[in-house]
Amino acid sequence: MEQERAERISPLPGRDGHVGGIESLTLDGRRHYFGFDHSSDVVLSPLIDDPDAMAAFASAHMRQTTGTHDAAYWADLVACAAEDSALAEDAEREFTTEGLRGRLPAPGSHLLYLLGAATEWVDWFDESPQAKGACERLGLDESDPEFIDQCLDAVREHGTRARPDEWMVVSFHLGAATRHLPGNWETLFAPLAECVAHHE
């Protein structure tokens, strides 16, 4: 049954067959698992809330450096991912819908890291001349994954009206990234998009 369910879970476009491990997070108390390529900091699978289905998915669509493995092998890694992470402390892996809706993410947070990893660290500033202009006025390097942090610092401390260029960068970056999320990663980030809209 779990194998059948896993077969109904589509791999993310362009990320089928990658080498990776298993990570997890909780949203509103429910644990979700996902494949992760630690060598390139990229998410490899949708969020999967059943450990057996995650193991079956990994067996079908992921590899380790030693090659492909059966679901029983992956089940051990899934169990470990519930207890420990190579990415963040336990508290950083716990999210609530209310919390995501209520406050912009902290600079350097695990949430921002996951947003980058889920979207393969792409930015879309060429889609918005206004946001690109704000980046240029602020002297930001859009190729630096941490460029958003100083803007978030300013907005969280001074407010969106006092720092319009920083807010333009933050709101466009977070909004564009959530629009381009693959698979069901919107499950985690839809409340963040609501938070951005609330501040506008």
Secondary structure, DSSP 4 states (H G I P E B T S, - for coil): -HHHHHHTSPPPTT-TTEE-EEEEEEETTEEEEEEEETTTTEE-S--B--HHHHHHHHHHHEEBTTB---HHHHHHHHHHHHH--SSS-GGGGEE-HHHHHHSPPPTT-HHHHHHHHHTTT---GGG-HHHHHHHHHHT--TTSTTHHHHHHHHHHHH-TTT-HHHHHHHHHHHHHHHHT--TTTHHHHHHHHHHHHHH-
